[in-house]
Amino acid sequence: MVNIMSKEENKRILLEHKGKFIWKFIISVILNILLLIIPIYYSKMIDDITLNNFNNAYLFLIIFGFLTIFYRFVEYFNQKAYYSLFFGLYNSFMKLGLAKTFNNSIYSLSRFSLSEYSNIMSEDFEMVSDYYSTLVIRIVEILEFIYIIVYFFFINSYIGIITLISSIMVTFLLFYFNKFIKEINTERKIRNDKRISLFQEIFLSVKTIKGFNILTFIYDRIASVISDYINWHTKLNMNRYNLREITLGIVDFFKIISLFIGIKLIMNGYMTIGTITIIYSYYSKLSELFTSIITLSESLNNKKVSLKRIEKLFQYAIDHVTNESDFNDIEGEICFQNVLYGNKITPILNNVSFNIKSNSLIVLSGSNKSCEGIFDLLLGYNRLHSGNILIDNINILDYSRENISNNIGFIMEYPSFFNTSIKDNLTIFDSNFENVIEVCKYLKIDDYIMNLKDGYETILINNASNIDEDVKYLLALSRLFLKKSKIILINNILDHVSKPVYQQILEIIFNLKFEHTIMMITRDRSIIEKKEIDEVIFLAYGKVIGAGKHQEMSKKNQEYKNLLNKM
């Protein structure tokens, strides 16, 4: 089923944080009530001073001071409530985004540049979380705005009408310019993706740039991309600034008119000086409210732009639905039945069928693309077009993602590691550090690790490029021992290690096959010909050209023999 971030998912996340929303609403109401009450006590103090009622003036000053201090106290909790709500929402949206990432196929994820995906997971989910976090106080501020308009009508109908007219004008202006700012913001985000992508590209190409000394030749491209981003960034912020200044200018204009009317009313004895201070204070509050509306409008625009980008991530994410049965103790039999995978015109696997017995060592050879396609499907990286894949006669789609992860371990040709310590990289698979040390000793890499300056606390940098290449592949192998997977997939790793380690790994694989189903991709003929290999599955043109023992196929399958000789 094709997905976007549905209303149900959105609603579920918001309801998860219902308590934080309620707390934020209560704090916001108290805060804004204080902002409306404080000017009233200040005005009463001014009126009593003008009437020489200094005792009352002192009393109102004390109340004014207490409320002002209390306001600062409430403001502290208001900020705490905001960040508590924001971080809660961001964490929930991020988890949903990660779930959708892993429910996408690798092919679907290839539509994203690294910068675009990074910005979605960091900036776009942040924008959505900020919108909902600030929405609470904006709603309270709208109620505050209504109160101020009504209050002005009670003071004087002319002041009320003038304030209402100014509010209508400003609201119309905001809605009119909102769509233009939204369009500009969309373009700015696109340019920002390109800008970040360029910096990532330059960092990853430092060796090439330095080696050929070609930095001067790519300056023009850098300048063009940055200039394009700066132009749209400037355009966005200038439009925001202009809208804000025009809005506040309109409010200030009508504030002056209202104050002029207020002065006239004071001259005629219909208004006190204290009341005019409330008018001034509330108009300043209106300026803040319209600024908040502009901020809310921008936040809404950012949310819409962000959701549009997020939907691309959610679009092809398919939630993994499984039967209630739990498959933990599998035997490791694998069956491909007429599997069609890849481009339908030039498929990677074209109606491929084969059977693999449990506790056997199988070599996949021939077309690397087809061999790796089998691994991609078993690991759930991509989805097939048609056919079935069975593990122990159960469709692989009926296994949960956790079942697949627990039962299938793998080593890719270029294994990846996290930029953290050796210990942390391995205890992910087994939290018992003693087991980690035991496995490393078995693989004969414990001494090497202990001779490093920081031992097992050594940070692996850029996929372990800071340690010996042989050790890197043995570390990748150690994860299989720690994970204890029944099915093991190994992709071309023997091409990247020294001869002694080559022999070491090969012996380990031969021993593992008695308790594990092992599929190994290799084009190394010396391995294909070994008697320990239970079966060779040779793929070419997206099809199985031959399956069986090498010695038998060499005699009976001429196409297999010809293609093998060309490797």
Backbone torsions as a table, in degrees:
resi	resn	phi	psi	omega
1	MET	NA	129.6	-179.9
2	VAL	-75.1	141.0	-170.7
3	ASN	-124.8	146.6	156.8
4	ILE	-128.0	176.8	177.2
5	MET	-71.3	99.5	-172.8
6	SER	-72.0	164.0	176.7
7	LYS	-61.4	-34.3	-180.0
8	GLU	-64.9	-43.8	178.8
9	GLU	-64.8	-42.2	178.8
10	ASN	-62.4	-45.8	-179.5
11	LYS	-63.9	-40.4	180.0
12	ARG	-60.4	-43.4	-179.9
13	ILE	-65.8	-42.4	-179.9
14	LEU	-64.2	-39.7	179.9
15	LEU	-69.4	-28.7	176.3
16	GLU	-57.0	-31.0	-174.7
17	HIS	-112.5	29.2	-178.4
18	LYS	-56.3	-44.3	-179.5
19	GLY	-60.1	-41.1	179.8
20	LYS	-68.0	-35.3	176.4
21	PHE	-64.1	-44.0	-178.9
22	ILE	-63.8	-44.5	179.4
23	TRP	-62.4	-41.9	179.1
24	LYS	-64.9	-38.6	179.4
25	PHE	-64.9	-45.6	-179.6
26	ILE	-61.3	-47.6	179.5
27	ILE	-61.0	-41.7	-179.0
28	SER	-65.0	-39.4	178.4
29	VAL	-63.4	-48.0	179.5
30	ILE	-59.4	-44.3	-177.8
31	LEU	-60.8	-45.2	-176.3
32	ASN	-76.2	-29.3	173.5
33	ILE	-63.3	-42.9	177.6
34	LEU	-60.3	-41.1	-179.9
35	LEU	-65.4	-26.0	177.7
36	LEU	-86.0	-31.7	-177.4
37	ILE	-79.7	-39.8	-175.4
38	ILE	-53.8	-47.1	178.6
39	PRO	-61.5	-30.0	-179.2
40	ILE	-65.8	-44.6	179.0
41	TYR	-69.5	-32.0	175.8
42	TYR	-65.4	-41.5	-179.9
43	SER	-65.7	-37.8	178.5
44	LYS	-64.5	-38.7	177.9
45	MET	-62.1	-43.9	179.0
46	ILE	-62.0	-44.0	-179.5
47	ASP	-62.3	-42.2	-179.9
48	ASP	-67.7	-34.0	177.1
49	ILE	-64.6	-43.2	-179.6
50	THR	-65.9	-26.3	179.4
51	LEU	-96.0	8.3	-178.9
52	ASN	62.3	20.9	174.9
53	ASN	-88.8	73.2	-170.7
54	PHE	-71.3	-29.4	177.7
55	ASN	-63.1	-45.7	177.4
56	ASN	-64.7	-36.7	-180.0
57	ALA	-61.7	-41.9	177.6
58	TYR	-63.5	-39.8	179.8
59	LEU	-61.9	-47.6	-179.8
60	PHE	-67.1	-31.3	176.6
61	LEU	-65.4	-40.4	178.7
62	ILE	-63.9	-44.3	179.0
63	ILE	-63.7	-43.4	178.3
64	PHE	-58.9	-45.2	-179.5
65	GLY	-64.5	-42.6	-179.8
66	PHE	-62.7	-45.8	-178.6
67	LEU	-64.8	-35.9	179.5
68	THR	-65.6	-44.3	178.3
69	ILE	-65.7	-41.2	179.0
70	PHE	-62.9	-37.7	177.3
71	TYR	-58.6	-44.4	179.4
72	ARG	-62.5	-36.6	178.8
73	PHE	-65.6	-45.3	179.7
74	VAL	-67.0	-36.9	179.4
75	GLU	-60.0	-36.6	177.2
76	TYR	-60.0	-48.4	179.8
77	PHE	-69.0	-28.9	176.0
78	ASN	-62.5	-43.7	178.1
79	GLN	-66.4	-40.4	177.6
80	LYS	-61.5	-42.8	-179.6
81	ALA	-64.2	-39.0	179.3
82	TYR	-62.7	-50.8	-175.7
83	TYR	-68.6	-32.5	176.1
84	SER	-63.4	-44.7	178.7
85	LEU	-67.8	-44.8	-178.1
86	PHE	-60.5	-49.4	-177.5
87	PHE	-67.5	-34.4	176.6
88	GLY	-63.6	-46.7	179.4
89	LEU	-65.0	-45.3	-178.5
90	TYR	-61.0	-41.3	179.5
91	ASN	-63.0	-41.6	-179.4
92	SER	-68.7	-43.9	178.5
93	PHE	-65.2	-38.5	179.4
94	MET	-64.3	-42.3	178.1
95	LYS	-61.6	-41.0	177.6
96	LEU	-64.2	-41.3	178.4
97	GLY	-62.4	-41.0	177.7
98	LEU	-64.9	-40.2	178.5
99	ALA	-62.2	-42.7	179.0
100	LYS	-67.4	-33.4	177.1
101	THR	-59.4	-47.6	-176.3
102	PHE	-80.9	-9.7	171.9
103	ASN	-92.5	-1.0	172.4
104	ASN	-88.2	154.2	171.1
105	SER	-79.9	160.6	176.3
106	ILE	-61.1	-34.8	178.7
107	TYR	-62.5	-44.1	179.6
108	SER	-64.4	-39.8	-179.7
109	LEU	-68.8	-22.1	-179.1
110	SER	-68.4	-11.3	177.2
111	ARG	-71.9	-15.8	-177.6
112	PHE	-97.2	141.4	165.6
113	SER	-80.7	161.0	-179.8
114	LEU	-59.3	-40.3	-178.4
115	SER	-68.9	-39.1	-179.3
116	GLU	-63.6	-46.2	179.4
117	TYR	-64.0	-43.0	-180.0
118	SER	-60.5	-41.4	-179.5
119	ASN	-68.4	-35.6	177.2
120	ILE	-63.0	-48.5	-175.7
121	MET	-71.2	-28.0	-179.1
122	SER	-99.5	-65.7	-172.5
123	GLU	-73.3	-46.8	-172.0
124	ASP	-69.0	-43.0	175.9
125	PHE	-67.0	-29.4	175.9
126	GLU	-67.1	-41.9	179.4
127	MET	-62.0	-44.6	-179.4
128	VAL	-64.2	-42.8	179.9
129	SER	-65.0	-40.8	179.3
130	ASP	-64.6	-39.0	-179.7
131	TYR	-59.4	-50.5	-178.2
132	TYR	-69.3	-33.1	-179.4
133	SER	-68.2	-37.7	-179.1
134	THR	-88.3	-14.0	-177.6
135	LEU	-61.6	-34.6	-177.7
136	VAL	-59.9	-52.6	-177.8
137	ILE	-68.7	-29.6	177.5
138	ARG	-65.3	-38.0	177.6
139	ILE	-64.1	-43.1	178.0
140	VAL	-63.0	-39.2	179.9
141	GLU	-66.6	-31.9	175.4
142	ILE	-65.1	-41.3	176.0
143	LEU	-62.7	-39.0	177.6
144	GLU	-63.3	-41.1	178.6
145	PHE	-60.4	-44.3	179.2
146	ILE	-62.3	-41.5	179.1
147	TYR	-60.6	-43.7	-178.1
148	ILE	-63.0	-43.7	179.1
149	ILE	-60.2	-47.0	-179.6
150	VAL	-62.8	-42.3	179.8
151	TYR	-59.6	-42.4	179.6
152	PHE	-64.3	-34.9	176.9
153	PHE	-65.9	-34.6	177.5
154	PHE	-69.6	-35.7	178.5
155	ILE	-66.4	-53.6	-178.0
156	ASN	-162.4	131.9	-175.7
157	SER	-62.8	-36.1	-179.7
158	TYR	-65.1	-43.7	178.8
159	ILE	-64.1	-38.9	177.5
160	GLY	-62.1	-44.6	-178.6
161	ILE	-65.8	-44.6	180.0
162	ILE	-60.1	-44.1	-179.9
163	THR	-65.1	-40.0	179.3
164	LEU	-64.8	-42.7	179.4
165	ILE	-61.9	-45.1	-179.9
166	SER	-62.5	-37.3	-179.5
167	SER	-66.8	-41.9	178.8
168	ILE	-63.7	-43.2	179.5
169	MET	-60.4	-46.5	-178.2
170	VAL	-66.1	-42.6	179.6
171	THR	-60.9	-43.8	178.2
172	PHE	-61.0	-43.5	-180.0
173	LEU	-60.7	-43.3	-179.2
174	LEU	-63.1	-46.4	-179.6
175	PHE	-66.9	-34.1	-177.5
176	TYR	-67.2	-44.2	-175.7
177	PHE	-87.2	-8.7	-176.0
178	ASN	-58.9	-44.5	-176.0
179	LYS	-66.3	-33.2	179.5
180	PHE	-68.8	-42.1	179.1
181	ILE	-65.2	-37.7	178.1
182	LYS	-60.8	-45.2	180.0
183	GLU	-63.2	-42.6	179.7
184	ILE	-64.6	-40.3	-179.7
185	ASN	-64.6	-38.1	177.4
186	THR	-60.6	-45.5	179.6
187	GLU	-65.3	-37.7	179.2
188	ARG	-63.6	-41.3	179.4
189	LYS	-63.7	-39.0	177.7
190	ILE	-61.5	-45.1	179.3
191	ARG	-66.4	-33.5	178.9
192	ASN	-66.9	-39.1	175.7
193	ASP	-58.8	-44.3	-179.3
194	LYS	-65.5	-38.7	-179.2
195	ARG	-63.8	-49.8	-179.6
196	ILE	-65.0	-40.0	178.3
197	SER	-59.8	-39.1	179.7
198	LEU	-64.4	-44.3	179.2
199	PHE	-62.6	-40.1	177.8
200	GLN	-64.2	-41.4	179.6
201	GLU	-62.0	-43.2	-179.9
202	ILE	-64.2	-43.2	-179.2
203	PHE	-63.1	-41.4	-179.2
204	LEU	-73.3	-16.4	-177.7
205	SER	-109.7	18.5	-177.1
206	VAL	-55.9	-43.0	-178.7
207	LYS	-60.8	-44.9	-179.7
208	THR	-64.5	-44.7	-177.7
209	ILE	-64.0	-44.3	179.7
210	LYS	-69.0	-42.5	-176.5
211	GLY	-61.5	-40.4	-178.6
212	PHE	-97.6	-2.7	179.7
213	ASN	51.8	54.6	-173.9
214	ILE	-113.7	18.3	-178.3
215	LEU	-57.8	-41.3	-178.1
216	THR	-61.9	-27.8	-176.9
217	PHE	-78.9	-18.6	179.6
218	ILE	-104.1	1.1	177.2
219	TYR	-58.6	-41.8	-178.3
220	ASP	-59.8	-41.9	179.2
221	ARG	-65.7	-43.6	178.4
222	ILE	-60.5	-47.5	-178.6
223	ALA	-61.6	-39.5	-178.7
224	SER	-65.2	-46.9	-178.3
225	VAL	-65.4	-44.8	-179.2
226	ILE	-66.6	-41.9	179.2
227	SER	-61.1	-42.0	179.3
228	ASP	-61.9	-43.8	178.9
229	TYR	-65.1	-46.3	-178.4
230	ILE	-60.5	-40.0	179.4
231	ASN	-60.1	-46.9	-179.6
232	TRP	-72.1	-34.5	177.1
233	HIS	-64.6	-43.8	178.1
234	THR	-64.3	-44.0	-179.9
235	LYS	-60.1	-42.3	179.7
236	LEU	-63.8	-49.9	-176.0
237	ASN	-69.9	-33.2	176.7
238	MET	-68.2	-38.9	176.9
239	ASN	-66.5	-39.9	175.5
240	ARG	-62.5	-45.0	-179.5
241	TYR	-62.8	-46.8	-179.4
242	ASN	-61.3	-43.2	179.2
243	LEU	-62.3	-42.3	180.0
244	ARG	-63.9	-45.9	-177.2
245	GLU	-68.7	-38.4	177.5
246	ILE	-64.5	-44.0	179.7
247	THR	-60.1	-50.8	-179.0
248	LEU	-66.7	-31.5	176.7
249	GLY	-63.2	-42.5	177.8
250	ILE	-63.0	-44.7	179.8
251	VAL	-62.6	-43.0	179.5
252	ASP	-63.5	-38.9	-179.8
253	PHE	-60.9	-47.6	-178.9
254	PHE	-74.4	-24.6	174.8
255	LYS	-64.3	-43.7	179.5
256	ILE	-61.6	-42.3	178.5
257	ILE	-62.4	-44.2	-179.5
258	SER	-63.5	-40.8	178.1
259	LEU	-66.2	-36.6	176.9
260	PHE	-61.4	-44.0	177.3
261	ILE	-63.5	-40.0	179.9
262	GLY	-60.8	-42.6	179.0
263	ILE	-62.0	-43.6	178.0
264	LYS	-59.4	-41.7	-179.7
265	LEU	-67.0	-37.2	176.7
266	ILE	-63.9	-42.5	179.4
267	MET	-60.2	-33.6	-178.2
268	ASN	-94.0	3.7	175.4
269	GLY	80.2	16.7	-178.9
270	TYR	-98.4	-1.4	-178.6
271	MET	-151.4	147.4	177.9
272	THR	-94.0	163.5	178.3
273	ILE	-63.7	-35.8	179.3
274	GLY	-60.3	-38.0	-179.1
275	THR	-65.3	-38.6	-179.8
276	ILE	-67.3	-27.4	175.6
277	THR	-69.4	-32.4	176.4
278	ILE	-66.6	-42.7	179.1
279	ILE	-57.9	-47.8	179.9
280	TYR	-61.4	-44.8	-177.5
281	SER	-65.4	-42.6	-178.7
282	TYR	-70.2	-32.3	176.2
283	TYR	-68.2	-37.3	174.0
284	SER	-62.2	-36.9	176.9
285	LYS	-66.2	-38.1	177.0
286	LEU	-62.1	-39.4	177.2
287	SER	-59.2	-43.2	178.1
288	GLU	-65.0	-38.8	-179.9
289	LEU	-64.9	-41.8	178.3
290	PHE	-68.8	-34.9	173.1
291	THR	-62.0	-39.2	177.2
292	SER	-65.3	-38.0	178.2
293	ILE	-64.9	-39.7	176.3
294	ILE	-61.7	-44.3	178.5
295	THR	-62.0	-42.8	178.5
296	LEU	-63.8	-40.9	178.6
297	SER	-61.5	-44.2	178.0
298	GLU	-64.4	-40.7	179.9
299	SER	-64.4	-38.8	177.0
300	LEU	-65.1	-42.4	177.0
301	ASN	-61.3	-46.1	179.2
302	ASN	-60.5	-39.7	179.6
303	LYS	-63.5	-44.4	-179.1
304	LYS	-64.1	-43.5	178.1
305	VAL	-63.4	-44.1	-178.8
306	SER	-64.4	-43.1	179.9
307	LEU	-63.5	-35.2	178.0
308	LYS	-63.6	-39.5	178.8
309	ARG	-73.7	-38.2	179.4
310	ILE	-63.4	-36.8	-178.7
311	GLU	-59.7	-28.5	177.0
312	LYS	-64.5	-36.4	177.8
313	LEU	-71.2	-35.9	-175.3
314	PHE	-85.2	-16.5	-167.8
315	GLN	-56.9	-46.9	-175.9
316	TYR	-110.2	14.8	177.7
317	ALA	-76.2	125.3	-179.5
318	ILE	-112.0	116.9	178.6
319	ASP	-64.0	133.1	-175.1
320	HIS	-81.5	104.9	179.9
321	VAL	-96.6	129.1	-177.8
322	THR	-124.9	161.0	172.1
323	ASN	-69.6	166.9	-178.3
324	GLU	-71.3	-21.7	-177.9
325	SER	-61.1	148.4	178.8
326	ASP	-115.7	128.0	-175.7
327	PHE	-114.2	94.7	-177.8
328	ASN	-104.5	-47.4	-176.3
329	ASP	-95.3	79.3	-178.6
330	ILE	-88.3	157.0	177.7
331	GLU	-84.1	-35.1	177.7
332	GLY	104.8	17.6	174.5
333	GLU	-77.2	138.8	-178.2
334	ILE	-127.5	135.1	179.4
335	CYS	-136.4	124.2	171.9
336	PHE	-102.7	126.8	-178.3
337	GLN	-120.1	104.5	175.5
338	ASN	48.8	50.6	-175.5
339	VAL	-81.1	123.7	173.9
340	LEU	-110.6	124.7	-172.5
341	TYR	-147.0	141.4	-179.8
342	GLY	97.5	-162.5	177.1
343	ASN	-60.9	129.4	-175.2
344	LYS	-65.7	-26.4	179.8
345	ILE	-78.6	-45.6	177.1
346	THR	-125.4	74.3	-173.2
347	PRO	-68.2	150.6	173.9
348	ILE	-71.8	-40.6	173.8
349	LEU	-126.5	122.5	-173.3
350	ASN	-115.1	94.4	-178.6
351	ASN	53.5	50.2	-177.6
352	VAL	-82.2	132.7	176.8
353	SER	-134.7	138.4	172.4
354	PHE	-167.0	161.2	177.8
355	ASN	-124.5	138.0	178.3
356	ILE	-125.0	126.9	178.1
357	LYS	-77.9	156.9	177.0
358	SER	-70.2	157.8	179.4
359	ASN	51.6	54.8	178.4
360	SER	-139.8	160.7	179.4
361	LEU	-113.1	113.7	-175.9
362	ILE	-113.1	133.6	173.7
363	VAL	-102.8	126.4	170.8
364	LEU	-98.9	126.5	-177.1
365	SER	-142.7	175.8	-177.6
366	GLY	99.4	-118.8	-179.7
367	SER	-74.8	114.8	178.4
368	ASN	-59.3	-38.0	-177.7
369	LYS	-61.9	-43.9	179.4
370	SER	-69.0	-42.5	178.8
371	CYS	-60.3	-45.6	180.0
372	GLU	-68.5	-28.6	175.9
373	GLY	-61.8	-37.4	176.7
374	ILE	-62.8	-44.8	177.3
375	PHE	-61.5	-43.8	-179.2
376	ASP	-57.4	-41.3	-178.4
377	LEU	-72.1	-41.0	179.3
378	LEU	-64.7	-35.5	-179.2
379	LEU	-86.5	-2.8	178.4
380	GLY	74.6	20.8	179.0
381	TYR	-67.5	-39.8	-179.5
382	ASN	-135.1	172.5	-177.2
383	ARG	-113.5	144.1	178.3
384	LEU	-81.5	160.2	177.6
385	HIS	-82.0	-43.5	-179.4
386	SER	-155.1	168.4	-177.4
387	GLY	96.7	-174.3	-178.1
388	ASN	-137.5	148.4	171.5
389	ILE	-121.8	122.3	-177.6
390	LEU	-114.3	139.3	169.6
391	ILE	-120.9	117.9	-173.8
392	ASP	54.5	42.6	177.9
393	ASN	64.4	17.1	176.2
394	ILE	-117.1	132.3	-179.3
395	ASN	-58.0	134.5	-177.0
396	ILE	-60.1	-25.2	179.5
397	LEU	-71.3	-16.8	178.5
398	ASP	-85.8	-6.4	174.5
399	TYR	-87.3	141.4	174.0
400	SER	-71.8	162.2	177.1
401	ARG	-60.1	-34.7	178.8
402	GLU	-65.8	-40.9	178.2
403	ASN	-60.8	-46.0	-179.5
404	ILE	-61.5	-44.9	-178.9
405	SER	-63.7	-39.8	-178.4
406	ASN	-70.1	-32.1	-171.2
407	ASN	-99.4	-14.9	-179.4
408	ILE	-122.1	118.6	174.5
409	GLY	-110.5	156.3	-174.8
410	PHE	-151.1	155.3	168.5
411	ILE	-128.6	118.3	177.7
412	MET	-82.3	165.0	-178.9
413	GLU	-59.6	-36.6	177.5
414	TYR	-122.8	85.4	-174.5
415	PRO	-63.5	146.8	179.3
416	SER	-108.7	148.3	178.3
417	PHE	-132.2	155.4	176.4
418	PHE	-81.7	150.6	178.8
419	ASN	-77.2	62.6	177.2
420	THR	-142.0	-171.3	-173.5
421	SER	-70.5	161.0	174.8
422	ILE	-57.6	-43.7	180.0
423	LYS	-58.1	-49.0	-178.6
424	ASP	-65.4	-35.9	178.6
425	ASN	-64.1	-31.2	-176.6
426	LEU	-95.6	-32.8	-179.8
427	THR	-72.2	-8.9	170.7
428	ILE	-59.5	-35.6	-174.9
429	PHE	-91.9	-23.3	175.4
430	ASP	-154.3	113.3	-174.2
431	SER	-70.6	-14.1	178.6
432	ASN	-81.5	106.3	-174.7
433	PHE	-64.7	-27.4	177.8
434	GLU	-63.6	-37.2	176.7
435	ASN	-65.3	-37.2	178.3
436	VAL	-61.2	-48.1	-179.3
437	ILE	-62.6	-40.3	-179.6
438	GLU	-61.7	-44.2	179.5
439	VAL	-65.4	-42.5	-179.9
440	CYS	-64.1	-35.7	176.1
441	LYS	-66.8	-41.3	178.6
442	TYR	-60.9	-37.7	-179.6
443	LEU	-85.6	-0.5	176.2
444	LYS	64.6	37.9	176.4
445	ILE	-119.1	-0.8	-179.0
446	ASP	-63.6	-42.6	-179.9
447	ASP	-62.7	-42.7	178.7
448	TYR	-60.1	-46.0	-178.2
449	ILE	-64.1	-44.0	-177.4
450	MET	-67.4	-23.5	177.8
451	ASN	-82.4	-9.2	173.4
452	LEU	-69.4	154.4	-176.0
453	LYS	-55.0	-43.9	-177.6
454	ASP	-106.4	11.4	177.2
455	GLY	55.2	-132.0	-179.4
456	TYR	-71.0	-11.7	176.7
457	GLU	-87.4	3.4	178.1
458	THR	-61.8	128.2	179.4
459	ILE	-78.6	127.8	176.2
460	LEU	-85.1	124.4	-174.9
461	ILE	-112.1	138.0	177.0
462	ASN	46.0	64.2	180.0
463	ASN	55.3	45.8	173.8
464	ALA	62.2	33.3	178.3
465	SER	-71.5	-12.0	-178.2
466	ASN	-92.2	6.8	175.3
467	ILE	-124.8	169.1	-178.8
468	ASP	-58.3	140.6	-176.6
469	GLU	-61.7	-42.5	178.1
470	ASP	-59.9	-44.6	-179.0
471	VAL	-63.7	-37.3	179.5
472	LYS	-58.7	-45.7	-178.6
473	TYR	-72.0	-32.2	176.0
474	LEU	-70.9	-32.8	173.0
475	LEU	-63.6	-41.4	177.0
476	ALA	-62.0	-39.6	178.5
477	LEU	-67.0	-34.9	-178.9
478	SER	-60.5	-29.9	-179.5
479	ARG	-64.0	-32.0	178.3
480	LEU	-66.7	-40.4	179.1
481	PHE	-66.9	-39.4	-179.4
482	LEU	-71.0	-33.3	-176.6
483	LYS	-80.2	-28.0	177.9
484	LYS	58.1	45.8	179.8
485	SER	-78.0	145.1	179.6
486	LYS	-75.3	-40.5	179.6
487	ILE	-104.4	131.2	-177.4
488	ILE	-122.6	129.1	178.6
489	LEU	-114.0	126.6	-176.9
490	ILE	-128.4	125.4	-174.2
491	ASN	-116.3	101.8	167.1
492	ASN	53.8	27.3	-175.9
493	ILE	-75.0	-24.4	-176.1
494	LEU	-69.6	-15.7	177.0
495	ASP	-74.1	-10.4	-170.1
496	HIS	-116.3	7.3	-177.4
497	VAL	-120.7	164.3	179.0
498	SER	-70.8	166.9	-176.4
499	LYS	-60.2	-45.8	178.7
500	PRO	-59.9	-42.6	-179.9
501	VAL	-71.0	-34.0	174.2
502	TYR	-53.8	-50.4	-179.4
503	GLN	-66.6	-38.0	-179.9
504	GLN	-62.2	-48.5	-178.1
505	ILE	-65.9	-40.5	-179.0
506	LEU	-61.3	-43.9	178.4
507	GLU	-62.7	-39.4	178.6
508	ILE	-62.9	-43.7	-179.9
509	ILE	-62.9	-43.0	179.6
510	PHE	-61.7	-35.1	178.5
511	ASN	-74.3	-35.9	-177.4
512	LEU	-68.1	-26.8	-172.4
513	LYS	-64.6	-18.7	-179.2
514	PHE	-73.9	-17.3	178.9
515	GLU	-126.4	0.3	-176.9
516	HIS	-137.9	152.9	169.2
517	THR	-91.0	120.1	-174.8
518	ILE	-119.5	128.2	173.0
519	MET	-115.9	124.8	-174.9
520	MET	-126.2	124.9	175.2
521	ILE	-88.5	125.8	175.5
522	THR	-159.1	151.3	172.5
523	ARG	-112.1	10.6	-179.6
524	ASP	-77.6	109.5	-175.2
525	ARG	-63.4	-32.8	-179.3
526	SER	-63.2	-29.7	177.0
527	ILE	-78.4	-44.0	-179.3
528	ILE	-55.5	-36.1	-174.9
529	GLU	-82.9	-9.0	-176.1
530	LYS	-68.3	142.5	-176.7
531	LYS	-68.4	-21.9	-179.6
532	GLU	-70.1	-17.0	179.8
533	ILE	-76.3	120.7	-177.4
534	ASP	-74.9	-33.2	-179.0
535	GLU	-160.2	143.2	172.8
536	VAL	-109.7	126.9	172.8
537	ILE	-109.6	113.0	-174.3
538	PHE	-104.9	123.8	-176.1
539	LEU	-115.5	139.1	174.1
540	ALA	-155.4	146.2	-179.4
541	TYR	56.9	27.6	179.0
542	GLY	80.1	6.6	-176.5
543	LYS	-126.7	162.7	174.2
544	VAL	-82.9	113.2	-180.0
545	ILE	-82.2	-33.6	178.8
546	GLY	-162.6	150.9	177.7
547	ALA	-144.1	126.7	-179.8
548	GLY	151.3	-167.3	176.0
549	LYS	-70.1	141.7	-179.1
550	HIS	-57.0	-45.4	-175.7
551	GLN	-61.1	-39.9	-179.4
552	GLU	-70.7	-44.5	-178.9
553	MET	-66.7	-33.1	179.2
554	SER	-61.7	-29.1	-179.4
555	LYS	-87.1	-36.7	-170.1
556	LYS	-104.1	-21.2	-173.4
557	ASN	-115.6	96.7	-175.7
558	GLN	-67.0	-36.9	-179.8
559	GLU	-63.7	-43.0	176.2
560	TYR	-59.3	-46.4	-177.5
561	LYS	-62.0	-43.0	-179.1
562	ASN	-65.5	-44.5	-178.1
563	LEU	-69.4	-37.6	177.9
564	LEU	-62.8	-39.6	-179.9
565	ASN	-67.5	-23.7	-179.2
566	LYS	-84.3	-12.0	-177.4
567	MET	-70.8	NA	NA
